[in-house]
Amino acid sequence: MEIKGKKKTVTSVFFRYACFYTAGVLFLIFLLFLIWFVLEVTGEVLPANHMEIRLNEAADQIRKTPRITKEMLPEGCIYGVYEGDGSWLYGTFPSEEIKQAWEKYQRNDIYAHGRGYYRFFLCDSGEVCIARYKIRTQFQNGFLEKFLPSPDLLMVCSFIVLFLLHTVLMSRRFGKYMKNKLVVLNEVTAKIRNQNLEFEEEHSELKEVDEVLNSLNQMKEALKASLYRQWSLEKSREEQIAALAHDIKTPLTVIRGNGELLAEAELGKEEREYNQDILQSVSMIEEYLVTLNEILAEDEGESGVQNQTISCDALLELFMEQGRLLSSARQYPVVFDAKAVHGEVWCSVSQLLRAFNNILSNAMDYSPAKGEIKVSLEIKREHKGEYLVITVLDEGPGFTAQDLKHATDRFYQGDDSRSRKNHYGIGLHTAEKFVRAQGGYLAIENAENHGAKVSIFVQIH
């Protein structure tokens, strides 16, 4: 999707958000100053020197009055009245401050050691009044003054809270914007990772993101061309091998026919042995060709395979019919134990039957001549839901610890106890591949007494 117009850069986008952020901070400062100005003008907040102003206004009254009262002083101010020689008369000073305040007066020291300032009044009666006040803002309303911090501290705290909130909101907004612009990168990389290369070229209004997308699009085209070449080579190779395998059958048929004709003729002992070797070698080559065709069929993957919904009852009937056919062809007894089942599965029936056929055929190959194969069919509940389970149990030597780790590896033939000359390690590998393609899995283990136990798990939908 082509995006027209001038491309933005990450730097320009960040600068724009930085300008919005700075403008927001300046607006907060202006708003708080405006609120402060309105509160001062309306008298809701008293200025920091309001006590000093009130004391200046009441100075004449304090000097002339015969007795000073706390009503003459601003609220929050305490005082003390002394004789000219420093004798205490009356006031609101705490006892520990009475002497200290007089000493400050004698030294003309107005600082009250962090508790405010002193103001000295020499009254007409010869008495001395000392008032202690503070330089700080305060609310006019007594209730607010009692339960809230000082207005200036409250204003600073409000600015910090609003500043942090503004920072969080702008950061989230910027992060959301960048996330929306970068999501296309995740989508494109996910498509390439899943080898879904048939999608239109993507673009972004951000210059840097668009450059990355162009690189990804170039990589997609290169990967697409590489995969197509690889697929073409593999397809050509498989077709050539299949054609070669087919062509080999013609001379093999001639050799087998001539060998069988020679076997009917009167030959000497040595010639008959030679002819028998020829026929056995032809049989081995034919087995190799069958194996080669199975490998080619497996490599075709799931092309042409169609899934369908089938009831578990119908699927079990197909498994049992497949087992009876193989038992009849191999002349090997198979005992079925089918329990009541229910539900449906979504699968490729042909692939499941091929997986079952491989497992059952392997069981017959590794079981003793006079043994039997047991096949159970039932429903089991696992942690992810209900599964249709088909279990094949033979009476052979079972799996070794090494076999249990590598039984489904391609071309793994195991140790001598389970290996055969006519086995090439593709049966269980193919079976597991087909079962996993249906969303199921293969469980390989040893039976409690003896023998191998292989189970197909297909999830019920």
Secondary structure, DSSP 8 states (H G I E B T S, - for coil): ----S--B-HHHHHHHHHHHHHHHHHHHHHHHHHHHHHHHHHTSEE-TTHHHHHHHHHHHHHHH-SS--GGGS-TT-EEEEE-TTS-EEEES--HHHHHHHHHHHHHT--B-TTS-EEEEEE-TTS-EEEEEE----EESSHHHHHHS--HHHHHHHHHHHHHHHHHHHHHHHHHHHHHHHHHHHHHHHHHHHTT---------SBHHHHHHHHHHHHHHHHHHHHHHHHHHHHHHHHHHHHHHHHHHHHHHHHHHHHHHHHHHS---HHHHHHHHHHHHHHHHHHHHHHHHHHHHHHHTTTTT---EEEEHHHHHHHHHHHHHHHHHHHT--EEEEE-----EEEE-HHHHHHHHHHHHHHHHHHS-TT--EEEEEEEEEETTEEEEEEEEE--S----HHHHHHTTSTT----TTT--TT--S-HHHHHHHHHHHTT-EEEEEE-SSSSEEEEEEEE--
